[in-house]
Amino acid sequence: QVQLVESGGGLVQPGGSLRLSCAASRSISSLYDMGWYRQPPGKRRELVARITDGFSGVSTNYLDSVKGRFTISRDNAKNTVYLQMTSLKPEDTAVYYCNVNAGSSLARVDYWGQGTQVTVSS
């Protein structure tokens, strides 16, 4: 069991930057699979970025439309995962959710934060 709390969302102009934080209620050192999802108005939730951290090392992947603009990272000492967003576009407007898969790719056990609103508008 893990609780996730997002912060850092808000209103930003196109081209601006935001840093989202996801604080976990316990140590994340044993959590292999963490990520950020988003849900734009009227659309389905989509995976934005994923970070895995195991004995084989740290690996990340990204939604094609955010590659080069967004960076996911984690700080195990602070029990926190981050999403650094730069060069924001209006189409990035969405509710952003932190996610942990505490299971496996074949048997997911998902935990979700409450979501934080990101609005990109001039």
C-alpha positions in Angstrom: 0.0 0.0 0.0 1.3 3.4 -0.9 -0.3 6.9 -1.0 0.8 9.4 -3.7 0.4 13.2 -3.5 1.0 15.4 -6.5 1.9 19.0 -6.4 3.3 21.7 -8.7 0.5 22.2 -11.2 -1.0 25.5 -12.2 -1.5 28.0 -15.0 1.4 28.7 -17.3 1.9 30.5 -20.6 2.9 28.7 -23.7 6.7 28.1 -23.7 6.8 28.1 -19.9 7.9 25.5 -17.5 6.6 23.6 -14.5 8.0 21.0 -12.2 5.5 18.4 -10.9 6.3 16.4 -7.7 4.8 13.2 -6.5 5.5 12.4 -2.8 5.0 8.8 -1.7 3.9 7.8 1.8 6.7 5.3 2.2 10.1 4.4 0.7 10.1 4.1 -3.0 13.4 2.3 -3.2 11.7 -1.0 -3.8 9.2 0.4 -6.3 10.5 -0.5 -9.8 7.9 1.1 -12.0 6.7 4.7 -11.6 5.3 7.1 -14.0 3.1 10.1 -14.9 -0.1 10.0 -16.8 -2.3 12.8 -18.0 -6.0 13.2 -19.1 -6.8 16.1 -21.3 -10.4 17.5 -21.3 -12.7 15.0 -23.0 -9.9 12.5 -23.8 -8.6 9.2 -22.4 -5.8 9.0 -19.9 -2.5 8.5 -21.5 1.0 7.6 -20.3 3.3 10.6 -20.4 6.5 9.3 -18.9 7.8 6.2 -17.2 10.8 5.5 -15.1 12.1 2.1 -14.0 14.8 1.5 -11.4 16.1 -2.0 -10.8 19.3 -3.9 -10.6 19.8 -3.4 -14.3 19.8 0.3 -13.9 17.5 3.3 -14.5 15.5 3.5 -17.7 13.0 6.0 -18.9 10.5 6.3 -21.8 8.2 9.1 -23.0 5.2 9.8 -25.0 6.4 10.9 -28.4 4.8 14.3 -28.2 6.8 15.2 -25.1 10.2 13.8 -26.0 12.9 16.5 -25.6 10.6 18.7 -23.5 9.7 16.6 -20.4 12.1 14.8 -18.1 11.1 12.2 -15.4 13.3 11.6 -12.5 13.2 10.1 -9.0 14.9 10.8 -5.7 14.7 7.7 -3.5 16.0 9.6 -0.5 13.1 12.0 -0.7 10.5 9.3 -1.7 9.6 11.6 -4.6 9.3 11.3 -8.4 9.4 14.4 -10.5 8.2 15.5 -14.0 10.1 18.6 -15.3 8.1 20.1 -18.1 9.6 22.7 -20.4 8.4 24.4 -23.6 4.8 23.8 -22.6 2.1 23.9 -25.3 -1.6 24.4 -25.0 -2.1 20.7 -25.9 -0.3 19.8 -22.7 -3.3 21.0 -20.8 -4.6 18.1 -18.7 -4.9 16.7 -15.2 -1.6 15.0 -14.5 -1.5 11.8 -12.3 1.3 10.1 -10.6 1.3 6.3 -10.8 3.1 3.4 -9.2 2.8 -0.1 -10.6 3.6 -2.2 -7.5 3.0 -5.5 -9.4 4.4 -6.5 -12.8 3.8 -5.9 -16.4 1.6 -9.0 -16.5 -0.2 -8.5 -13.2 -0.4 -4.8 -12.5 -1.1 -3.4 -9.0 -1.7 0.3 -9.7 -1.7 3.2 -7.2 -2.7 6.7 -8.2 -2.4 10.2 -6.9 -5.3 12.6 -6.8 -4.2 14.5 -9.8 -2.9 18.0 -10.4 -4.2 20.4 -13.0 -1.8 21.9 -15.6 -3.3 24.6 -17.8 -1.2 26.1 -20.6 -2.8 29.2 -22.0 -2.0 32.8 -22.9 
